């Protein structure tokens, strides 16, 4: 069982959120280039 200190754990969470945000940004940019810029929720 690994013991994770709060400091290391906080760094991991920040990195994970940063990676997720980066991935989402890339997907949004690619989606805009491939399919044209569309409103997210179409009514």
C-alpha positions as CSV (number, residue, x, y, z in Angstrom):
1,X,0.0,0.0,0.0
2,X,1.5,3.3,-1.1
3,X,1.5,6.3,1.2
4,X,0.9,9.5,-0.6
5,X,1.6,12.8,1.1
6,X,-0.9,15.6,0.7
7,X,1.7,17.7,-1.2
8,X,2.4,15.0,-3.8
9,X,-1.3,14.2,-4.1
10,X,-2.2,17.8,-4.7
11,X,0.4,18.1,-7.4
12,X,-1.0,15.0,-9.1
13,X,-4.5,16.4,-9.0
14,X,-3.3,19.7,-10.5
15,X,-1.4,17.9,-13.2
16,X,-4.4,15.6,-14.0
17,X,-6.8,18.6,-14.3
18,X,-4.2,20.4,-16.5
19,X,-4.0,17.4,-18.8
20,X,-7.7,17.0,-19.0
21,X,-8.1,20.7,-19.8
22,X,-5.4,20.5,-22.5
23,X,-7.1,17.5,-24.0
24,X,-10.5,19.2,-24.0
25,X,-9.0,22.3,-25.7
26,X,-7.3,20.2,-28.4
27,X,-10.5,18.3,-29.0
28,X,-12.5,21.6,-29.3
29,X,-9.9,23.1,-31.7
30,X,-9.9,20.0,-33.9
31,X,-13.7,19.8,-33.8
32,X,-13.8,23.4,-34.9
33,X,-11.4,22.9,-37.8
34,X,-12.9,19.6,-39.0
35,X,-16.6,20.4,-38.7
36,X,-16.7,24.2,-38.7
37,X,-17.5,26.3,-35.6
38,X,-20.9,25.3,-34.3
39,X,-22.8,26.2,-31.1
40,X,-22.5,23.4,-28.7
41,X,-26.1,22.9,-27.9
42,X,-28.2,23.1,-31.0
43,X,-31.9,23.6,-30.5
